């Protein structure tokens, strides 16, 4: 199955079938309906906070959540009013309780990623200037894979780059007018060709500017960050990747200031659709991939998944 179709199947199952399916169990599990509803409510919050909402307008996201809440509330009152005293299955209660503890732990980790003040954080300038942008992966990826896949990614672990990607962040532009879903061409993505600005002061450590842009969701991507600018400041390395081929306007050795235009957003390298990948790494050697990822904040807030940034 092509990557595009695989993505659609996963999206439908995880976002639109899973939760209604679990809620419906409360109508059939007569004696354990309370735990089933608790699990449903927890999963509803997880999907709201950590779901994949890039291709959906906010009204669909919130409309879906409200429909699920109505379904959960209806299920609760139906079971509460029709509940009868009966022997509960100890095995079923224990199984459902373990599931509830598991999903509740996932939710707690999501909340920690959003609000925790990390020990080492660096305030940055946002790399875009006009529009509305969504963080599609961000925050402490060791704490929650649901919020940020980078640290736990199998391919990053195999290449031993995952520690440097601890706080790696992916950004897309949200087009409130467009109704396109999974566009097939790069130019249909609002972020493609957008000017990218340096998030920090420093010196251009290295650039890559000659990697072709991919076709969205076509698979077989090279394992690299594509066209890339790395800005060095002391022992900090700021990487901006998946830039458009030939768009980089700075050269190695240049001293640049935050807010300076350096390239355009693209879809090059290990990238399934146009977006900007950025990460801050602390390393005492020039082999920054062996360094440690550092948390980045904007307006004193973590760049967590599904955060909307207005510029």
N, C-alpha and C positions, 0 to 999 in steps of 0.2 A: 504494500500500500504506500502511495506517495506521501511524503512528509505533510503536505497540505491536508490531505484527507485524514491522516493519523491525528493531526492536531484538532481537526473538527470533531472527530469521534471522541477524543479525550475531553474536549471542552463540553460537549453535550452530556456525556456521562457524569463528569465531575460537578458540573454546574446546574444542570437542568433535570437530571434523572435521580442522582444520588439522594438528595435531600427529600424530595417528595416520596421516594421509595421508602426511606426510613420512617417518615411521618406516618405513612400508611400502615406500617407494622403495628402502630399503637391500636389500630382498629381490630387487629387479629390476635395480638398478644394480650389477652384479657387481663391477666394477672400481673403483668410486668409493664403495663403501659406507661407508668410514671417515669421509669428509667428510659424508655424509648423516646418519650417526649423530651426529656432532659438532653439526651444525645442529639436529637434533632435541633434543639435550640442552640447548642454549642456549635454544631456544624454550620448552622446558619450564620453565626457570627464569624466563623473562620472563612467561609466563602465570601462574606461581605468585605472583610479586611484583607484577605490574602488571595482572593480569586483572581482570575485572569480577565480583567475588564477593559483591556486596551481597545478592543474593537466594538465596544458597546457604549452608547450615550449614557450619561449619568442617570437619566430618567428610567432607562431599562434596568440598570443595576438596582436602583432603589425600588422600582416597581416590582422587580423579582423578589427582593427581600421582603417587601410588605405582603406580597401574595403568600410567601412561605410563612410569615408570621401569622397571617390569617388562618392558614392551614393548621399550623401548630396550635393556635388558640382554640380553633374549632375542635381539633382532636382532643385537646385537654378537657374541654367542657363536655364533650360527648362521652368520654370515658368516665369522667367524674360523676356524671348524672346516671350512668348506666352500670357503674361498677358494682360488682357483687362479691361477697366474701367467698373466697375460694383458696385452696391451698396453692401456694406459689412454688414453682420449680426452683429448688436451690441452685441447680446447675445453671438455669437460664438467668437467674438473678445475678449470680457471680459473674457470668459471661458478660452480661450487659453492664454491670458495674465496672468491670475492667475496661470495657470499651469507653464508657463515660470518663473514667479517669484518664485514659489515653488521649481522647480528643480534648478534654479540658486542659491537659498539660500542653497540647499543641497551641491552644488558644492563649494560655498564659505566656508562652514563649513569644508569640506574635506581639502581645501587648508590651513585653519587655523590649523587643526590638524597636518598637515605636517610641517608647518613652525613656528608656535608660540612657543616662549620661555616661558615655564611655570614658575611661581614664584618659586616653589619648585621642583627642578630637581636634580637627583643624577646620576652621571656618573658611569657606571658599566663596568665590564669586561664581554665580550660576553661569554655565557655559552658553546660554542662549539669552537673547535680549527681548524678543517680542513674541507674545503668544501664551498659550496654556500648554503645559508639559506634564506628563505623567511619569513617575518612577515605576518601571515595570519589575525591577529587581533592585533591592537596596536594603541597607541595614546589616546587622551582624549575621552573616550567613552561617556561622557555626552555631548560633543560637537557634535559628529557625530556617530550615530549608524551604518552607512554604513562602517565606518572605524574600528569600534570596538564595538561589540555587548554587551560586558559584563555589563555595567552599566544599560542599558535599558532592559536586559533580564528579562522576566517574572519570571522565576524560581529563579533567583538571588534576585530579589526584594522580592519575597515571603519569601525567607530565610534570608532576610535583610543582605546580604553579598555584595550587589552591590556597596556600597560606597567604600568598601575596594578594589573593583575591578575596580576602576575608570580608572586606567592605566594598567590593566592586559594585558599581551602580550602572544600571541601564536606563536610558531615557528615551521616550518617544514624544512626539508632539500630538496633542489632542485637537482634532479638527471638529468643532461642534456642529459644523454645517454638513460635513460629509456623512453619507450613509453607507459608504463602502465597507465591505466585510472581507478581510483577507485579500487585499488587492494583489493583482498578479504582476504589476510593474512598479518599479521603484518610485517613479514620479507621481504615483497615486498615493504615496505615503507623505503626509504633511511635513515630516521632518527632513525628507530627502532634499538636498541642496541648501538647507538652512545654514547660515553662518555660525561657526563655532568659535567661541571666545575663550581665551586662557583663564582658567579658574584661579591661578596664582601667579605671583611674580617668580622669575627665575631665568634660567638659561636653557635654551633648547639643547637637550642632551643628544637626541637622535630623532630621525624621521624616517618613515617609509611612505612613498608617495606613488607607487607604480602598480599596485595590485588591482585587478579589475573588480568592479562591483558585481555582486551575485544577482541572480534572479530570485525574487522572494519565494521561499519555501520550496526550493528545487533540490535540496539535499547536496551531499558530497562537498562540504565546505572545507577549505584548507585550515589546518589548526594554527591560526595566528590571529592577531588583532587587526589584520588588514592594514590599510593605510593609517599610520599612527604618528602622533606627536608625543614626545616625552619631555616634560619640563622638569628640570632639576633645580632644587633650592636646598643647599646644605646636603643633608642625608635623606631628603625627601625626593621621591620621584613621582611625578603626576603623569599618568598615562591616559591619553584620549585616543580611542580606537574606532575602527570600522568607518573611517572617514572616506569621503568620495575620492576616487582616483584622480590624481593631478590637481587636487584643490588646495593643497597645503601651501601657504604663502610665506612661511618662515623657513629658515635653513639652520642647520646645526651650528651651534655656537652663538646664535643670536640671543641677545638679552631682551626679554619681553616682559610686559607688565600685565597684571590681571585685567581682564576686560578687553584685551587686544585681540582682534580677529586673526585667527590662525589657519582656518580651513573651512570646509563645508561637510555637513553630515552625509554619510553614505551607507553602503551595505557591503563592505569588503571584508574578506577574511572569514573567521568562524562566526558567521552572522546569517540568520535565516530571513531577516527583514530589516529595512533601514532603521537604525537606532544609533545612539551614541553610547559607547561603553567607556566608563572612566573609573580609575582607581588610584588611590594614593598609597604609596609603598614607602616604608622606612627601611633603609639598607645602608650598612657601613661600607659596602663595596659597590662597584658599578654593576654587579650581577644582581639587579633589583628583583628578578623573578624569584630569588632565594630569600628576599626580604619579607617583612611582615606588613600586612594590610593595615591601614590606619583609617579610623572613622572620619568621615567628612560630614560637615553640617552646613546648612544654608539657612540664614535668618534664625540661627540658634536652635534649629530643629534637625533631627536625623533625616537623612534621605531614605525613607523607608518605602517599601512597596505600596503602590497605589496612592502615594502622596501626590497631590496636584500642586504644581508651582505656576503661579501667574507672574509674568514678566512684562 
